Amino acid sequence: MTNLQGKVAVVTGGASGIGLATVKAFLDKGVKVVIGDFNKEAGLKVEQELKEKYQDVSFVEVNVAEEQSVENLVAEAVKQFGQLDIIFNNAGIGIQKPTHELTDEEYKRVIAVNQDGVFYGIKYAIREMLKTGGGSIINTASILGSVGEPTSIPYAASKGAVNLITKSAALEYADRNIRVNAVAPGFIESGLVNKEALGDFYDGLVEKHPIGRLGTPDEIAHAVVFLAENDFVTGTTVMVDGGYTAK
């Protein structure tokens, strides 16, 4: 097992939800964390709040759909903390819309953020990890990368791609001590996914999870930490979905 104390991590989509929960989980393990997020206002607010308790945390604005922006994020992490040991490619967006009504722009935007953003994160993280003898890359996939869902083609396509990007990169770099894994959340209670916002639709989501409830951001964060710590896990996607995909 890897002791995470003093390691350096980048978390994209780190200003809210699963990303923020993971940032806090890493900080509690003694990891130095760079938060990458598209929302500058939220990112700076989170940075300020976390600095009241933790010293080694900072925010860098990033658009993961743009390669240069991701390259800059990784470079800033190395500039601030000297190296990069962990990257959690978590930033993502979704759209639910009848397939025949999707615009080309809508489809490509989801692919750019969810799929291309993971590729860019892997690419530039590996360049740094090769310099220091290894590291851990964790990507956010989804239950919808493994099972279908109506009106979700762009999202499902992007998350299915994340699963195979993860496996391919893991095989390519296993002999250089770079592990690549993914976590696949079920529906998580955060943001607008709650009983008050969704009404009866919320109950339908709960019914799809045999465990009888939705997940929490902290439960996904703990899985990410496990993947960062366990040296014998690579090339896998860990389902954290309350039994959703077991049916």
N, C-alpha and C positions, 0 to 999 in steps of 0.2 A: 504494500500500500504506500502511496505517495503522501508524505506529510505536506500539506498545503501551506503551512506557515511560511510567509515570505515570498510565495509565488506571486506572479503578476498575471492578471486576467483582464480581458476585454469582454464586455457584455453589450451586445447590440440590442436595441429596444429596451434598454436598461432603466428607463425613467418611469416605468409603470408595469403593473401586472406581473407576469412570470419573470420578466427581466429584472424588475426591481427586487422581487423576492429573492432571486438568485444573487444579485449584488449583495444584499444583506447577509445571505447565507455564506457567501465567500468571505466577506469582511469578518464575520464571526469566526472563521477558520484562520484568520490572520493573513488573508490574501490581499494584495494591493490591487485595487480595481479601477479600471477606466470605464466609465459609463458612456456608451455611444448611443445617441438617440437623435431622431429627426426633429423632435420637439425641443427647441432650444430653451424656451421658457420653463418647461417642466424639468428638463435636465439640470439647469442651473439651480432650480429650487431644491431638487433632490440632493444635489451636491452640497448645497449649503446646510441642509438638514442633517445629512449623514456626517458632515465634518464636525458636528457637535459631539459625536461619539467616536468617530474613526478618523485617523490622520491620513491614511494613504488611500484616498479616493478622489477622483476628479471626473469632470464631464468634458466630452468632446462632441461637438455637433457632427452628425454624419447622415448622409443619404446613401444607404447601402445599395441602391439601384445604380449608383455611379461609381465606377471602379476607382477613380482618382480619390474620391471621398473616403473609401474604405482603406486604400493605401495610406492616406494621411492619418486615419484613425490609428492604425497599427503603428505607424511611425511615431505618433505622439505618445503612445503607450511606452514604446521603447525609449523615447527621449526622456520621459518623466521618471521611469522606473528601471531602465537599464536593459530590459529583456522582455520577452513574452513567453509565458509558460502555458497559458490556457486562453482559448477563445470560445465564447458561447455565442454562436450565430443564431440569434433568437428573433431579431426584428422580422415582422411579417404583417401582411394585410390580407383581407379577404373581401369577397363580394359574392352575394347570393342574388342570382338573376337568371331568368329563363335563358337557356343557351341561345335560342334564336334571336334574342334581344340584345345579347352582348355586343358591345362595340370592340373593334380591334384595339383601341386605346385601353379599354378596361381590362381586356384579357392580358395584354402585354405588360401593363402596369403591375399586375399581381405576379406574373412570372419574373419581372425585373427585380422586384423586392424579395420575394420568397425563394426564388431559385438562383438568379444571378447573384443576389446579395450573399447567399451562402457560398457560392463559388468564389467570389472575391475575398470573402473572409478566410476561407481555407487557403487560397493561393498566397495571400500576404502573410498569414500566420505561419505557414510552412516555411516560407523564406527565412523568418526569424528563428523558428524552432530548429532548423537545420544548423544554425550557427551555435546553438547552445546544447545540442545533444538530445533534443526531444521535446515533447509537450503533449497536451491533450486538447483536442478539438471536439466540441459538442455542438450539434445542430438541432434546431427545433423542427421536427417533422410534425406529424399529426395522425390521429386515427383516420383522417380522410386521405392520408397517403396510402392507406391499406384497404379501406373499404369505400364504396361509392356513396354519394349523397346527391340527390337531385338539386339542380340549380347551383352546383358548386364546381363546375369543370375547371376554371382557372386555378382555384385553390387546391383542388385535388391533384391536378396535373403537377403543380409546383411542389407539393409535399411528397408525392410519389417520386419525383425526381430527387428530392433531398435524400430519401432512403437509399437510392442507388448511387448517388454522389458520395454518400457516407461510406458505403461498402467499398466502392472503387478506390477512394482515397486511402481508406484503411489498409487495403491490400498493397497499395503502392508504397506506403511509407512505414509499414509495420517493422521492417528490418532496420529502420532508422529511429526507432523509439518514439515515433509520433503515432498516437492513438486517435482514431476518429470514430465517434459514436453519435447517436441521435437519441433524443427523447421525444416520444409521441404522446402528447396530452390528449385526454378526452375533453369534454366541455368543462371549462374552468369558470368558476364563479368569480368574476372580476369585471370592472368597468360596467358595461351595459348588460352583461349576462347575469341577471338576477331576477327574482320573483316579481319585484315591483315593476321592472321595466318590461318584462316579457309576458306577464300574466299567464294565461293557460298554456302558451307555447313553452314556458319554463317547465311546467309539469310534464310535458311530452318529452323534453330533453332528459329530465330526471329518469323517466321510465326506460330510456334507452341504456341506462347504466345499471347493470344488475346489482351493484353495491347499494343502490337506492338514493344516490345524491350526486351532485356535481363535485368536481375536484376543487382544490384551492391552489393558489400560486405557490404556497410554501411546499406543498406536496411535490410539485414539479421541480422546485428548486433543490429539494433534498435528493432527487434522482440525478440532477445535474452534478451536484457535489459528489455523489457516489461514483459517477462516471469519470470525474476528474481525479478521484483518489485511487480507483482500482486499476492496477497496472496490467491486469490480465484480461481486460475487457476492451475489445476493439472490433469495429465492423458491425456493430449491432444497433438496433433501434429498440429502446426500452419503452414498452407500452405502460403508460401511467394513466389508465382510462376507466377504472372502476368496473372492468370486465366488458366494456363496450364491444371490443373486437373479438371477444371469446365466443360470442353467440353464433 
